[in-house]
Amino acid sequence: MEELIRIVLKWLKPIALVGLLVAVISAIVSLLLPAYYQSNVTFLTINPHMMDATNLFRQNAGKDPVYLFGGKGDVGRFMTYAESRALEGYIIDKFNLHKHYDVDTNDVEKDYWVTEALRDHFKLIKTPNNILHIEVLDKDPNFAATMANEIAARLDYLNKSILLEKKKGLSTLYDNKAKEKKNIIEVLRDSLNNSIETNPEDTVTANILESMVDDAVYEYLKINSINDKHKAAMEQEYSTLYIIEKAEPAVKRAKPVRSLIVLSSTLIALLAMVLIAIFIEKLKSFELE
């Protein structure tokens, strides 16, 4: 330790000069670096089952509670959307990012470079509490805020589109079931009418067929009722995310943190100079031996 202090004191002047020089240079460089502003959208996912017909038209509370916010599966779905071409392609076209990020449109790899630039400027971050943060960095604070809000809107659209597609499939199933029941009703009614016309004294058969018609009509009306509620639920305007904080233009830059650049550069330079001084002094001692 004493030897280290001796070496540092011996080399104090060159160490200090190099440290000062690096501090000045790093300060100048940090001032030349462009300022980036960060805008955030904070949101929670909504439980998609909240907009199901069974929950929208529920009259009783039921034994199983329906939670307002989504779970890990819903959060994971949004994380997947954030990395999808469906989102990236839309944002690239919407904001003309080839031009905004100065990507050469004549380059055959232009789509790759603009996508990489977008990924450098946009992130979707998940907290342990399943809260999601959209973070957008840009030289223009207004552009960053607008883009962050548009990304949130597009994520909502993509999520609703997939959920709606599944609901449309279920609606088709209900329509087919209703048609089947209607056909059965027509067949049974024809049989009932035929039985009454051909054998009016056979009341047993007529009663059985009439009961079957009533049951078929009940099932038909039940399926139609479910289908009507299902379609009504599909037509409801809703969002699959709950915005906690909308993006606003940032007032303070997010990076570069100039003081950190200067401090870290200076410390690294000082440490490097100390190591160089130790190496030289040790080398001299070996030569003298």
VEXNUPA-246715 format. One line per field, with one value per residue: y, x, z of N, C-alpha, C, CB in turn. Coordinates in steps of 0.001 Angstrom, whole numbers, plus 500000, padded with zeros to 6 digits. Glycine has a CB too. Layout:
N
nnorth	c(Y|...) $
neast	c(X|...) $
nup	c(Z|...) $
canorth	c(Y|...) $
caeast	c(X|...) $
caup	c(Z|...) $
cnorth	c(Y|...) $
ceast	c(X|...) $
cup	c(Z|...) $
cbnorth	c(Y|...) $
cbeast	c(X|...) $
cbup	c(Z|...) $
//
This chain:
289
nnorth	c(498787|501226|501479|501811|504267|505848|505627|506804|509420|510189|510178|512013|514518|514033|512225|513805|515773|514283|513343|515763|516642|514615|515007|517533|517044|515022|516471|518358|516631|515452|517639|517953|515780|514629|515560|513424|512736|511264|509662|508274|505743|504432|501519|499146|495801|494804|492487|490294|488795|490331|491584|489612|488059|486606|487837|490530|490535|489419|488723|487946|487850|485558|482668|482674|485195|487940|489398|492746|493506|492113|488974|487194|485926|487699|489919|488817|488435|491059|491746|490137|491211|493654|493069|492270|492051|493140|495329|496814|497271|498847|501165|502068|502768|504589|506775|507352|506335|505632|507965|509588|508401|508634|506593|505037|504756|503489|501412|497914|496606|498236|497936|496291|497919|500117|498894|498005|500488|501459|499634|500364|502739|502309|500602|498047|497600|495413|495392|493810|493775|493430|495736|497725|499534|501753|502933|505551|506953|509969|512619|514701|515878|516099|514415|511967|511650|511560|509280|507292|507270|506478|503927|502625|502753|501190|498688|498073|497863|495637|493623|493595|492854|490168|488958|489571|488150|485526|485605|486038|483589|482033|483169|482390|479676|479670|480666|478564|476511|477536|477473|474715|473951|475302|473980|471484|472094|472740|470248|468679|470015|469625|466871|466713|468060|466402|464042|464782|465270|462833|460931|461790|460875|459817|460919|460603|460328|462846|464526|463878|464693|467397|468187|467738|469637|471977|471798|471957|474511|476020|475499|476607|479343|479868|479516|481552|483759|483700|484071|486611|488193|487683|488848|491475|492045|491910|494181|496242|499194|499250|499201|497291|497841|499692|502919|504292|506386|508786|509525|512398|515295|515373|517463|517568|516285|512822|511508|512455|511814|514136|514798|512307|511076|512633|512257|509405|508957|510438|509128|506583|507258|508207|505884|504253|505646|505365|502607|502398|503876|502261|499963|500921|501726|499291|497925|499370|498723|496014|496113|497351|495383) $
neast	c(500830|501935|503864|502295|501101|503380|504145|501933|502092|504501|503875|501884|501485|501456|499307|497205|497130|496404|493919|492528|492602|491144|488686|487950|487822|485834|483697|483319|482685|480332|478656|478324|476868|473653|470555|468226|464797|462482|459341|456580|454066|451916|450247|447590|446585|443322|440938|439883|437558|435725|434097|432575|429492|428226|429095|428492|425689|425033|422982|423098|425582|427165|429243|431920|434273|434755|437546|438705|441161|443689|445560|448725|448855|447534|449199|451542|450707|450533|453227|454230|452935|454272|456716|456125|455789|453500|452958|455392|455699|453447|453921|456309|455484|453435|454729|456677|459347|461694|462605|462663|464590|466760|467350|468684|466743|467353|468915|469186|468768|467157|464757|465510|467380|465803|464006|465707|466534|464106|463671|465740|464795|462344|460645|458876|458129|457782|456605|457129|454575|452882|452367|452552|454925|455306|458039|459462|462065|463348|464708|463001|460735|457930|457354|458131|456215|453811|454236|454474|451886|450463|451478|450445|447714|447688|448528|446324|444414|445402|445176|442395|441528|442317|440893|438304|438150|438082|435641|433922|434051|432754|430221|429441|429187|426975|425026|424874|423967|421469|420201|420107|418341|416064|415486|414897|412588|410847|410672|409525|407081|405916|405634|403836|401573|401011|400413|398082|396392|396293|395715|393623|392536|394545|395695|397737|400187|400155|400277|402800|404456|403815|404823|407516|407958|407536|409688|411825|411402|411838|414584|415579|414889|416372|419042|419105|418752|421100|422914|422177|422853|425554|426385|425673|427458|429816|429610|430017|431758|434960|437987|440992|442926|443955|444668|446980|448761|449083|451174|453211|454843|458256|460003|462534|465669|466389|468709|471916|473379|475221|476953|477463|478816|481163|482220|482554|484315|486543|487269|487909|490101|491890|492257|493404|495799|497041|497488|499200|501374|502164|502910|505083|506881|507355|508519|510846|512115|512644|514469|516630|517438) $
nup	c(500000|500816|498877|496630|497163|497085|494406|493141|494151|493028|490362|490271|489005|486072|486089|487068|485070|482775|483640|483885|481233|479923|481179|480227|477443|477340|478346|476323|474182|475192|475160|472477|471747|470620|472192|473774|474326|476544|476448|478172|478333|480631|481507|482288|481561|480470|481660|479252|479356|480601|478775|477708|476702|478720|481024|480632|480563|482929|485681|488282|490884|490974|491683|491005|490913|488607|487469|486994|485795|483612|483579|483849|481371|479644|479838|478799|476180|475204|475373|473389|471131|471046|469959|467481|463886|462963|464595|464450|461664|461144|462744|461628|459026|459635|460870|459088|459397|458067|456905|459169|460825|459236|457330|454541|451781|449452|450066|450130|452461|453942|455414|457484|458848|459625|461308|463332|464290|465282|467362|469005|469944|471088|473681|475455|478704|481451|484760|488003|489070|486981|485559|482672|480724|478144|476490|474768|472963|471640|469589|469323|471575|471345|469208|470321|472374|470901|469346|471322|472438|470175|469763|472010|471383|469066|470018|471572|469534|468060|469960|470442|467911|467604|469688|468872|466500|467392|468713|466596|465336|467227|467077|464510|464990|466743|464969|463125|464784|465476|462976|462579|464637|463798|461422|462468|463915|461803|460515|462541|462910|460418|460558|462703|461655|459518|460871|462223|460077|458657|460589|462674|465052|466531|469169|470968|469594|468393|470617|471618|469494|469457|471924|471428|469453|470943|472743|470931|469879|472180|472629|470299|470595|472862|471986|470062|471716|473243|471165|470233|472443|472492|470039|470552|472591|471134|469593|471294|472223|473448|475418|475581|477308|480202|480604|482675|482803|480396|477559|477586|476183|477004|479316|480339|479241|478585|477958|476577|479822|480887|483021|484105|482017|481868|484466|484622|482469|483276|485679|484695|483094|485040|486569|484628|484163|486660|486711|484526|485508|487679|486277|484752|486773|488051|485966|485675|488094|487738|485653|486870|488600) $
canorth	c(500000|502376|501582|502343|505707|506478|505700|507778|510751|510460|510404|512815|515582|513513|511638|514912|516426|513414|513361|517059|516667|513729|515644|518618|516453|514336|517510|518908|515588|515292|518792|517785|514669|515085|515290|512552|512901|510019|509749|506981|505417|503384|500959|497794|495056|494542|491104|490250|488153|491341|491967|488460|488204|486018|488797|491783|490379|488655|489354|487602|487984|484300|482208|482972|486628|488328|490475|493811|493555|490849|488242|487037|485570|488918|490727|488155|488674|492417|491728|489524|492202|494727|492614|491704|492835|493847|496632|497545|497732|499929|502363|502526|503436|505699|507910|507474|506222|505597|509348|510145|507845|508808|505310|505125|503949|502750|500255|496697|496204|499398|497508|495780|499032|500959|498105|498067|501846|501530|498856|501145|503905|501916|499388|497778|497040|494866|495410|492596|493885|493327|497051|497850|500875|502008|503968|505992|507969|510685|513958|515612|515423|515978|513201|510825|511512|511139|507904|506423|507147|505705|502526|502114|502574|500063|497470|497833|497418|494279|492713|493494|492156|488725|488551|489676|487062|484328|485776|485857|482148|481550|483654|481495|478417|479905|480777|477216|475774|478071|476944|473301|473885|475755|472876|470433|472582|472601|468819|468217|470611|468901|465549|466931|468380|465192|463085|465267|465146|461431|460132|462773|460235|459422|462083|460307|460726|464301|465172|463667|465565|468788|468407|467827|470945|472988|471693|472451|475973|476558|475438|477575|480680|479971|479745|482888|484742|483693|484645|488052|488800|487569|489860|492783|492215|492155|495531|497239|499896|499094|499125|496141|498318|500819|503867|504943|507666|509031|510150|513847|515717|515532|518775|517323|515219|511550|511253|511903|512375|514677|514713|510907|510830|513291|511607|508050|509054|510930|508062|505537|507799|508231|504504|503788|506291|504743|501285|502621|504310|501082|499089|501520|501674|497895|497583|499974|497971|494747|496421|497638|494125) $
caeast	c(500000|502844|504521|501290|500970|504621|504093|500902|502618|505559|503224|500689|501313|500928|497976|496252|497013|495615|492549|491936|492442|490020|487462|487608|487427|484546|482677|483052|482001|478974|477868|478051|475931|472257|469718|467079|463731|461722|457933|456094|452656|451796|448897|447289|445733|441979|440493|439023|436279|434797|433199|431816|428046|427832|429391|427780|424266|424868|422059|423552|427029|427830|430203|433285|434429|435382|438473|438751|442439|444156|446604|450027|448652|447191|450424|452438|450204|450941|454676|454427|452536|455272|457846|455590|455888|452223|453105|456547|455417|452459|454567|457295|454745|452653|455590|457699|460578|462869|463065|462913|465838|467788|467696|468760|465685|467920|469618|468362|468496|466557|463748|466241|467982|464774|463459|466697|466470|462884|463881|466638|464076|461069|460644|457741|458719|456814|457030|456692|453143|452174|452118|453345|455400|455817|459073|459904|463129|463500|465276|461856|459867|456550|457310|458214|454926|452815|454525|454165|450424|450007|451842|449443|446461|447848|448535|444919|443751|445847|444603|440959|441323|442440|439760|437091|438180|437622|434214|433209|433958|431709|428956|429126|428733|425611|424162|424676|423131|420107|419651|419800|417128|414949|415174|414247|411231|410048|410444|408577|405770|405377|405211|402634|400463|400726|399768|396713|395599|396121|395133|393221|392154|395774|396086|398993|401295|400071|400769|404260|405075|403630|405786|408838|408015|407709|411076|412715|411230|412518|416025|415859|414819|417489|420270|418992|418958|422552|423587|421894|423673|426947|426604|425595|428730|430845|429445|430321|433035|435712|439439|441555|443957|443569|445785|447228|449414|449265|452465|453270|456197|459174|460630|463954|466216|466664|470127|472954|473603|476566|477783|477882|479816|482409|482725|483018|485493|487663|487668|488573|491408|492745|492602|494333|497094|497629|497971|500370|502464|502624|503581|506387|507770|507733|509415|512145|512728|513129|515646|517737|517880) $
caup	c(500000|500890|497580|495709|497443|496627|492938|492766|494439|492057|489058|490523|488025|484795|486313|487185|483760|481897|484147|483528|479779|479586|481673|479296|476165|477508|478512|474979|473409|475711|474709|471041|471561|470546|473362|473554|475310|476712|476822|478658|478546|481640|481424|482738|480633|480945|481508|478055|479666|481106|477689|477224|476890|480007|482087|480366|480838|484164|486627|489628|491065|490641|492694|490553|490621|487342|487792|486000|485090|483074|484286|483194|479967|478903|479788|477846|474824|474826|475169|472064|470132|470989|469140|466243|462656|462816|465259|463929|460304|461216|463294|460626|457950|460183|461190|458048|460176|457190|456793|460500|461348|458207|456711|453078|451172|448320|450624|450073|453843|454605|456381|458655|459596|460253|462418|464413|464847|466082|468591|469866|470465|471705|474507|476334|479922|482408|486157|488716|489362|485698|484976|481458|480389|476800|476549|473440|472973|470375|469704|469389|472670|470876|468387|471241|473058|469909|468954|472464|472515|469007|470020|472955|470635|468128|470823|471908|468296|467738|470950|470184|466636|467827|470523|468057|465518|468092|469000|465329|465139|468129|466529|463393|465600|467224|463787|462577|465733|465342|461719|462806|465454|462970|460509|463268|464194|460574|460286|463555|462621|459264|461047|463511|460752|458733|461777|462480|458841|458261|461683|463680|466315|467267|469978|471688|468705|468210|471849|471682|468492|469894|473001|470804|468797|471996|473231|469871|469834|473371|472371|469233|471193|473810|471203|469480|472794|473536|470004|470222|473499|472051|469008|471217|473301|470123|469040|472316|472138|474694|475286|476289|478230|481051|480630|483963|482500|478974|477238|477401|475783|478130|479458|480609|478396|479250|477727|477459|481162|480633|484228|484245|480974|482282|485678|484326|481597|484094|486605|483904|482697|486241|486901|483598|484401|487853|486300|483674|486391|488413|485322|484392|487938|488255|484871|486005|489186|487166|484830|487786|489164) $
cnorth	c(501258|502603|502192|503849|506454|506667|506766|509203|511156|510848|511345|513864|515046|512878|512727|515597|515605|513408|514640|517138|515815|514356|516742|518054|515793|515334|518108|517912|515441|516445|518683|516662|515193|514693|514425|512720|511633|510312|508357|506916|504256|502844|499562|497103|494815|493073|491016|489629|489125|491699|490769|488658|487691|486974|490125|491705|489552|489423|489080|487656|486709|483935|482526|484451|486859|489552|491470|493748|492156|490223|488149|486714|486786|489827|490139|488370|490053|492480|491130|490500|493262|494362|492104|492641|493647|495230|497436|498098|498908|501235|502934|503301|504687|506947|508098|507409|506066|506996|509898|509663|507886|507479|505462|504197|503173|501508|499042|496211|497328|499003|496968|496932|499900|500214|498132|499441|502003|500800|499548|502298|503565|500611|499286|497018|496592|494910|494114|492595|493836|494677|497206|499307|500885|503159|504283|507119|508659|512055|515015|515123|515247|514719|511967|510581|510997|509674|506933|506204|506321|504229|501891|501824|501368|498727|497077|497277|495971|493264|492510|492699|490645|488208|488557|488546|485767|484401|485617|484374|481543|481970|482791|480160|478549|479985|479405|476373|476224|477546|475480|473149|474301|474667|471741|470816|472389|471135|468290|468770|469925|467523|465662|467186|467148|464163|463474|465053|463683|460591|461055|462157|459829|460629|461856|460757|462236|465037|465047|464611|467031|469151|468555|469156|472049|472992|472272|473968|476637|476593|476460|479007|480924|480269|481132|483971|484859|484378|486155|488784|488792|488641|491265|493080|492538|493593|496636|497877|499771|499051|497944|496545|499547|501738|504528|506328|507767|509731|511646|514218|515979|516920|518616|516164|513970|511152|512202|512584|512860|514561|513294|510561|511391|512568|510225|508065|509471|509849|506944|505987|507807|506830|503948|504366|505694|503381|501406|502999|503117|500160|499610|501413|500251|497438|498132|499182|496643|494983|496690|496365|493340) $
ceast	c(500862|503526|503569|501137|502191|504608|503101|501394|503702|504966|502011|500439|500807|499540|496918|496041|496156|494150|491826|491659|491242|488700|487002|487096|486047|483404|482294|482262|480555|478067|477494|477055|474494|471474|468529|466082|462892|460291|457434|454573|452628|450373|448827|446439|444374|441642|439532|437656|435263|433753|432501|430339|427606|428078|428661|426312|424003|423962|422457|425070|427758|428878|431642|433407|435105|436248|438569|440022|442902|445261|447885|449878|448346|448411|451401|452018|450621|452451|455008|454058|453625|456463|457394|455772|454615|452291|454221|456292|454452|453108|455579|456601|454027|453504|456737|459101|461832|463475|463468|464243|466964|468282|467631|467729|466156|468683|468686|467990|467826|465536|464386|466763|466939|464130|464408|466686|465236|463059|464834|465896|462775|461223|459324|458278|457605|457393|456592|455198|452281|451685|453063|453680|455882|456813|459549|460913|463182|464104|464183|460902|458413|456358|457304|456874|453851|452992|454181|452662|449869|450337|450835|448128|446544|447888|447117|444174|444116|445225|443114|440680|441362|441260|438463|437013|437682|436121|433377|433034|432868|430329|428500|428593|427298|424632|423847|423768|421670|419447|419263|418500|415911|414518|414444|412805|410334|409706|409392|407175|405106|404856|403924|401421|400032|399992|398317|395830|395295|395429|394729|392854|393376|396305|397404|400201|401321|400622|402288|404974|404953|404603|407205|409007|408266|409142|412058|412626|411943|414036|416433|415883|415983|418797|420256|419248|420442|423315|423387|422744|425151|427286|426554|426889|429852|430801|429757|431688|433759|437202|439946|442734|443452|444783|445874|447824|449655|450604|452300|454689|457082|459797|462145|464445|466489|468132|470631|472974|475046|477481|478305|478955|481168|483034|483296|484273|486723|488175|488398|489978|492374|493195|493615|495729|497798|498209|499209|501585|503030|503414|504985|507358|508239|508725|510814|512861|513309|514396|516853|518288|518691) $
cup	c(500000|499534|496545|495900|496920|495117|492485|493006|493439|490704|489159|489443|486678|484926|486340|485836|482794|482321|483768|482032|479337|480024|480718|477970|476267|477695|477160|474135|473866|475299|473236|470764|471516|471794|472960|474700|475347|477140|477168|478652|479533|481602|482018|481675|481286|480718|480321|478321|480252|480060|477052|477534|478256|481165|481889|480778|482094|485129|488063|489684|490662|491667|492314|490205|489275|487614|486637|485157|484692|483903|483483|481705|479112|478760|478770|476404|474338|474579|473802|470955|469941|470118|467784|465063|462435|463455|464612|462537|460287|461677|462302|459519|458457|460376|460193|458668|459316|457080|458157|461075|460321|457639|455201|452455|449942|448773|450614|451472|454635|455678|457652|459505|460286|461427|463611|465090|465725|467407|469545|470550|471177|472476|475255|477531|480863|483814|486823|489042|488103|485171|483789|481178|478947|476916|475141|473603|471615|470638|469846|470479|472250|470042|469281|471930|472105|469536|470085|472582|471358|469170|470972|472240|469703|468862|471209|470698|467962|468688|470709|468906|466818|468647|469720|467034|466155|468367|467734|465018|466002|467635|465354|463903|466085|466050|463206|463474|465628|464071|461869|463584|464650|461999|461237|463574|462979|460288|461261|463309|461425|459687|461856|462622|459947|459592|462038|461257|458507|459342|462831|465026|467145|468040|470721|470867|468530|469424|471976|470719|468891|471011|472445|470075|469822|472526|472212|469748|471005|473160|471317|469786|472154|473076|470580|470502|473135|472406|469934|471264|473111|471009|469591|471964|472324|469611|470052|472071|473476|474379|476083|477176|478998|481188|482005|483742|480998|478741|477006|476961|476998|478124|479622|479751|479233|479104|476638|478833|481169|481843|484420|483218|481384|483461|485379|483454|482389|485035|485875|483487|483873|486620|485905|483815|485617|487496|485419|484518|487153|487493|484992|485554|488214|487201|485140|487088|488710|486358|485711|488410|488131) $
cbnorth	c(500008|502159|500196|501636|505962|505637|504330|507524|510800|509233|509064|513493|516324|512486|510833|515933|516652|511978|513195|518212|516166|512341|516225|519527|515422|513378|518617|519271|514240|515178|520083|517509|513622|514507|516611|511073|514137|509105|510375|506715|505052|503920|500926|497810|493705|495458|490587|489474|487008|492594|492724|487145|487461|484717|489042|492138|489738|488364|488868|486202|488333|484382|480713|482097|487310|488624|489908|495162|494233|491041|486861|485935|484561|489675|490804|486678|488537|493430|490927|488236|492871|495067|491522|491376|491916|493032|496449|496647|496594|499545|502036|501328|502469|505295|507737|508797|505055|505055|510228|509774|506416|509581|504171|504771|504836|503654|500552|495584|495782|500292|496450|494872|499891|501370|496648|497757|502899|500939|497474|501695|504848|501770|499388|496968|498080|493416|496643|492443|495172|492389|498207|497240|501326|502345|503521|506457|507332|510821|514267|515704|516402|517208|513154|511061|512856|512011|507759|507028|508535|506245|502425|503123|503841|500236|497658|499134|498341|494187|493246|494894|492584|488398|489477|491033|486871|484147|487153|486556|481485|482074|485118|481268|478012|481203|481657|476512|475970|479616|477104|472614|474770|477024|472343|470185|474070|473202|468024|468619|472123|468751|464905|468112|469521|464584|463000|466765|465801|460819|459048|463565|459007|458871|462416|458788|460037|464728|464553|462191|465341|469015|467249|466660|471221|472734|470217|471792|476346|475708|474027|477456|480861|478670|478674|483082|484346|482233|483992|488309|488053|486166|489719|492829|490949|491183|495703|496602|501393|497808|500434|495074|498656|500330|504942|504086|507809|509876|509490|514609|516980|514459|519540|517023|515691|510450|509764|512042|511305|516131|515157|509960|511448|514760|511493|507252|510053|512166|507498|505185|509221|508875|503626|504168|507801|504600|500518|503723|505395|500327|498964|503003|502239|496999|498124|501427|497723|494094|497633|498599|493304) $
cbeast	c(499062|503909|505010|499934|500795|505836|503708|499603|503175|506475|502782|500805|502630|501892|497943|496742|498405|496177|492543|492864|493728|490199|487686|488835|488477|484605|483182|484377|482738|479004|478639|479347|476090|471573|469233|467526|462848|462403|457083|456616|451913|452155|448431|446559|446397|440957|439812|439713|436497|435557|433966|432336|427290|428588|430887|427880|423583|426246|420642|423043|427355|428463|430057|433665|435236|434308|439859|438650|443501|444631|446125|450834|447531|446044|451088|452499|448671|450538|455377|453589|451214|455753|458617|454122|456151|451079|453386|457766|454852|451311|455263|458073|453732|452022|456154|457517|460472|462492|461973|461774|465619|468960|466743|470183|464526|468844|470119|469103|469796|465890|462844|467413|468818|463689|463201|468107|466457|461700|464414|467815|463783|459968|461836|456604|459646|456423|456446|457482|452869|450995|452323|452603|456535|454650|460264|458697|464512|462140|466149|461124|459937|456157|458512|459313|454494|452910|456003|454716|449773|450648|453277|449212|446133|449129|449397|444246|444133|447379|444838|440338|442381|443771|439630|437043|439610|438393|433957|433960|435290|431944|429092|430371|429653|425548|424824|426029|423651|420129|420667|420949|417264|415328|416463|415024|411258|410806|411767|409057|405916|406457|406323|402839|400863|402037|400536|396726|396342|397474|396143|392059|391287|396880|394984|399101|401169|398618|400091|404621|404433|402186|405730|409051|406708|406722|411435|412366|409732|412173|416433|414803|413485|417624|420424|417625|418152|423076|423078|420396|423472|427211|425567|424397|429077|430678|428031|430275|432827|435274|440115|441999|445263|443058|445621|448170|450758|448097|453092|452867|456127|460270|460029|464191|467513|465765|470370|474325|473328|476471|476983|476674|479371|482153|481612|481912|485242|487238|486443|487729|491255|492003|491343|493818|496910|496573|496868|500081|501970|501431|502746|506220|507064|506500|508869|511962|511708|512044|515375|517284|516678) $
cbup	c(501218|502002|497112|495917|498966|497042|492339|493559|495860|491905|488459|491863|487830|484224|487633|488226|483157|481910|485653|483952|479096|480249|483084|479047|475706|478708|479460|474265|473545|477227|474948|470294|472697|469302|474009|473427|474980|477744|475679|480065|477185|483065|479980|484118|480223|480239|482815|476956|480629|481537|476634|477859|475790|480248|482160|478887|479653|484821|486388|490044|492518|489270|492909|489328|491727|486225|488123|486682|485960|481676|484632|483885|479840|479608|481190|478134|474778|475926|476294|471931|470543|472385|469864|466409|461449|463444|466764|463904|459475|462168|464634|460026|457323|461510|462575|457260|461112|455780|456169|461447|461805|458776|457194|452574|450790|447515|452071|449314|454535|453572|455766|458214|458666|459212|461975|463868|463718|465307|468257|469045|469348|470632|475506|475598|480622|482032|486906|490001|490112|485841|486034|480270|481353|475779|477440|472566|473317|469644|468490|468004|473816|470061|467410|472295|473661|468653|468560|473771|472521|467716|470608|474101|469823|467298|472079|472402|467119|467797|472366|470079|465617|468540|471743|467344|464953|469408|469633|464181|465443|469552|466088|462515|466771|468061|462719|462397|467176|465331|460576|463559|466694|462205|459858|464585|464602|459377|460434|464947|462348|458166|461909|464475|459796|458170|463105|462867|457666|457932|462184|463168|466038|466280|470981|472003|467327|467954|473087|471349|467116|470365|474013|469828|468024|473153|473532|468523|469849|474624|471923|468109|471930|474630|470100|468867|474058|473732|468723|470487|474835|471471|467899|472190|474105|468957|468533|473710|471755|475455|475757|475289|477460|482462|479522|484840|483280|478409|475997|478720|474910|478087|480666|482115|477691|478681|477327|476798|482327|480215|485469|484088|479639|482644|486719|483635|480456|484901|487331|482650|482136|487423|486924|482204|484594|488981|485555|482633|487381|489030|484039|483981|489173|488233|483538|486457|490284|486275|483919|488882|489650) $
//
